[in-house]
């Protein structure tokens, strides 16, 4: 009877249901803690969330592809804010920014789980391999703490699974639905183009190998491309909207690393990849502790038994080659290529490494199959232990488990809605009748609370605006060579920098600034650009800055991370 019970709870269906239950448990804090949950800040709360919110507030999924989002800078084409018609935007429209974000994260986990489970089960497992390997690896991948709130990386196994099925000339409608889902819940620029590129190469190789054209795979690639054009229509439309538009991207200067540092960064990505790397911030595989040791054991077993496994070799080769390509792309000797391409296409070829997480987990599943094949009962024990330990790793690295620190602040404290509502009510004017500039805080915070800002964060706005805004902060930039370089070479952060370490202070989310005695801004240019108020996290000495009048200090808010000083620009 006991063995019968064990058989029931270890069936494929039971294990799938158990995995879904674990996913629900991991994401339960979003329901329990609500807006008090910790969120990553960089390229998340300071940008992606507010971008989606601003477009949602301006019409959302029904807004024109040529919508101008007036709330940021002097108005930016939506392609420079959130240029997608996707599932995330629908969820933001329906559930608001917090609910939309939480729902997206949960959906990402579900997509990651099922996509990897299906992929490993069909294309990785041996005939006699236990199915729990596919389910366990799927659960690990689904729970990876991927960046932001779209399934750009999390959904990639599902897209790969569908395209491999089409390569086999399978006609199931589910393959087309998987591709459609992925196109409307991922980024073409960040990873979609590389999925298309890799499978286009496979398609061409198959033509030479089989002496025939695989029209099923070709149609799948064409379908995915068309779906991407529809979901990314605002991004495509900007090329026809304003012929005089010159993007800030044309002024980007690529990072140029010495050969040794570039090479070392590739090794770090291959071995670590926890999302914290300086040059690899947006992919998370967490392969260091369990997966790499499992692949080493598998490699030893293959060598010992004189077996050549092509999938094992190809997956490892792709990980290594794509990592080294991405590293060499930022080597100083070839950085001019990046700078040249950036002037014409809004994408970065080195992001092909974003495909490495799906490769690592395919390799993980394959390694466990090899271990079980050759070590039998001991192999089963090792495989189960590896899956349990890797589950502990991915849960430990969940973004809401990282605690409040300079990279992670509770959602409610970061956006400080109560505090900024008081600021807005104190000003007492329609928000669209004036603009503010943020000092020491991300402009995303006032934007989230309905303010119109002179400053902002965008990777695709008018270069002329960047140059004009620079006149405001020009003297302050001279105080900090690193901040000056950051603004001039990149400039997506069109921020009101100040002081000797202005860039890092904002990046580190400082909330205890010393008083600013001399704020060397060009206030006349600020007023020309519509700036009437300064929302500052630092006190400014108005005796030395007579162009400013302190109106009020807003502090001692339990639900805010900030002390805010409101200044009028005279």
TANORFEN-V543006 format. One record per helix or strand. SS is the DSSP state (helix for helix, strand for strand). FROM is the first residue (numbers start at 1). TO is the last residue. If there is no record, write none. Layout:
BEGIN
SS & FROM & TO
SS & FROM & TO
END
This chain:
BEGIN
helix & 2 & 9
helix & 12 & 36
strand & 38 & 40
helix & 41 & 45
helix & 48 & 57
helix & 60 & 62
strand & 68 & 69
strand & 72 & 72
strand & 76 & 77
helix & 78 & 80
helix & 87 & 123
helix & 132 & 142
helix & 156 & 167
helix & 173 & 183
helix & 188 & 210
helix & 215 & 231
helix & 233 & 241
strand & 247 & 247
helix & 248 & 251
strand & 257 & 257
helix & 259 & 271
helix & 291 & 304
helix & 310 & 328
strand & 331 & 331
helix & 332 & 342
helix & 349 & 396
helix & 399 & 401
strand & 405 & 405
strand & 408 & 410
helix & 411 & 415
helix & 417 & 427
helix & 431 & 433
strand & 435 & 439
helix & 443 & 448
strand & 453 & 453
strand & 456 & 457
strand & 462 & 462
helix & 463 & 477
helix & 481 & 489
strand & 493 & 494
helix & 502 & 507
strand & 516 & 516
helix & 523 & 528
strand & 531 & 536
strand & 540 & 540
strand & 548 & 554
strand & 564 & 569
END
